[in-house]
Amino acid sequence: MFIVSDSLTFGALLLAYSYERLSNPDWPRPFEMYPGIAKSTGMTVILLLSSLTMVFGVAAANQNKRKAAAKWLLATMVLGATFVAIHMTEWVTLFREGVTPWSNPWGAPLFGATFFGITGLHMLHVSIGVIYLGVIAGAFGRGKLSSEDVEVSGLYWHFVDLVWMFVFPMLYLMSVAVGK
């Protein structure tokens, strides 16, 4: 139920973003190929790799290889934390350029609110996922949880990665500064 309700939340936010973007002729295109699109593409690769490490963790858990599963979950956590750290550098860059949730020097003021709102909610989910995976890895490694618990955490992690596969093209690729 949690993943379904979260899907509806992100779906509504992305639908509202799309409407606002299409109905506003002053919507900015702030991301140049480098560093903006290159950085967000790197973040996408990191999340895809984290999905792969999560698959390996679930597979190890299903084979009752507790230490291996915990190590794969730790690798997933490191990749998730790396994603958040890189994303935070992007936020700092945008703040320095004058983009905030309340203002935008490049045009439509709602750009900052929608960009920081959607990416912030996603980063919150990734951060919570990193903590959640740490709890699961520790408890599973000590024999306190079953492989089903690891699998459930994997479903959450894959959901977070899937959401990014919608956020990335909508907020980044469709906002490339053409001709820069």
C-alpha positions in Angstrom: 0.0 0.0 0.0 2.9 2.4 0.8 4.4 2.0 -2.7 1.0 2.5 -4.3 0.3 5.7 -2.3 3.9 6.9 -3.0 3.3 6.2 -6.7 0.2 8.3 -6.7 2.1 11.1 -4.9 4.9 11.2 -7.4 2.5 10.8 -10.3 0.4 13.8 -9.1 3.5 15.9 -8.7 4.9 15.0 -12.1 1.5 15.6 -13.7 1.3 19.0 -12.0 4.9 19.8 -13.1 4.0 18.9 -16.7 1.0 21.1 -16.7 2.8 24.0 -15.2 5.7 23.6 -17.6 3.6 23.4 -20.7 1.2 26.2 -19.7 4.0 28.6 -19.0 5.8 30.2 -22.0 8.5 31.6 -19.6 9.6 28.2 -18.3 13.4 28.1 -18.1 15.8 25.6 -19.7 18.6 25.9 -17.2 20.6 22.7 -17.8 23.5 22.7 -20.1 24.9 19.4 -21.4 27.9 19.9 -19.1 27.8 19.9 -16.2 24.0 19.7 -15.6 23.0 16.9 -17.9 26.3 15.0 -17.5 25.9 15.1 -13.7 22.3 14.0 -13.7 23.2 11.2 -16.2 25.9 10.1 -13.8 23.4 10.1 -11.0 21.1 7.9 -13.1 23.9 5.4 -13.8 24.6 5.3 -10.0 20.9 4.5 -9.3 20.8 1.9 -12.0 24.0 0.3 -10.5 22.3 0.4 -7.0 19.4 -1.5 -8.4 21.8 -4.2 -9.7 23.5 -4.4 -6.3 20.1 -4.7 -4.7 19.2 -7.6 -7.0 22.5 -9.3 -6.0 21.6 -8.7 -2.3 18.1 -10.2 -2.7 19.6 -13.2 -4.6 22.1 -13.8 -1.8 19.4 -13.5 0.8 17.3 -16.0 -1.0 20.2 -18.4 -0.9 20.6 -17.7 2.8 24.1 -16.2 2.3 23.7 -13.7 5.1 27.1 -12.0 4.9 27.0 -11.7 1.2 23.5 -10.2 1.3 24.6 -7.7 3.9 27.6 -6.7 1.8 25.4 -6.2 -1.3 23.0 -4.1 0.7 25.9 -2.1 2.0 27.1 -1.5 -1.6 23.5 -0.4 -2.4 23.6 2.0 0.5 27.0 3.5 -0.6 25.6 4.1 -4.1 22.4 5.7 -2.7 24.4 8.0 -0.4 26.6 8.9 -3.4 23.5 9.8 -5.4 22.3 12.1 -2.6 25.8 13.7 -2.2 26.0 14.5 -5.9 22.5 15.8 -6.0 23.2 18.1 -3.1 26.1 19.6 -5.1 23.7 20.4 -7.8 21.3 22.1 -5.4 24.2 24.2 -4.0 25.1 25.3 -7.6 21.5 26.3 -8.3 21.2 28.2 -5.0 24.4 30.1 -6.0 22.9 31.0 -9.3 19.9 32.5 -7.5 17.4 29.6 -8.0 15.4 28.9 -4.8 12.0 27.4 -4.1 10.7 31.0 -4.0 12.5 32.6 -6.9 14.1 32.0 -10.3 16.3 34.5 -12.2 15.7 32.7 -15.5 11.9 33.1 -15.8 8.9 31.3 -14.2 9.2 31.5 -10.4 7.5 28.2 -10.0 10.4 26.4 -11.6 12.4 26.5 -8.4 9.5 25.3 -6.3 8.6 22.4 -8.5 12.3 21.4 -9.2 13.3 21.5 -5.5 10.0 20.0 -4.4 10.1 16.9 -6.7 13.9 16.3 -6.5 13.8 17.0 -2.7 11.1 14.5 -2.1 13.0 11.9 -4.2 16.2 12.6 -2.3 14.3 12.1 1.0 13.1 8.8 -0.3 16.6 7.7 -1.3 18.0 8.9 2.1 15.3 7.0 4.0 16.0 4.0 1.8 19.7 4.1 2.7 18.8 4.1 6.4 16.2 1.3 5.9 18.7 -0.8 4.0 21.2 -0.3 6.8 18.7 -1.6 9.4 17.7 -4.6 7.1 21.4 -5.4 6.4 22.3 -5.4 10.0 19.3 -7.4 11.2 19.5 -9.9 8.3 23.2 -10.4 8.8 22.6 -11.3 12.5 19.8 -13.7 11.6 17.0 -11.6 12.9 15.1 -11.2 9.6 14.2 -13.5 6.7 15.0 -13.2 3.0 11.4 -11.9 2.5 12.3 -8.9 4.5 15.3 -8.2 2.3 13.1 -8.7 -0.8 10.5 -6.2 0.6 13.3 -3.6 1.1 14.4 -4.4 -2.5 10.9 -3.5 -3.8 11.1 -0.2 -2.0 14.6 0.5 -3.5 13.5 -0.4 -7.0 10.5 1.9 -6.6 12.8 4.8 -5.7 15.0 4.0 -8.7 11.9 3.8 -11.0 10.7 7.2 -9.9 14.0 8.7 -10.9 13.5 7.2 -14.4 10.6 9.6 -14.7 12.1 12.5 -12.9 15.3 12.5 -14.9 13.8 12.9 -18.4 11.0 15.3 -17.3 13.0 17.7 -15.1 16.4 17.4 -16.8 16.4 16.2 -20.4 13.3 18.3 -21.2 15.0 21.3 -19.7 18.2 21.3 -21.7 19.5 24.7 -22.7 19.4 24.4 -26.5 22.4 26.0 -28.2 24.6 26.4 -25.1 
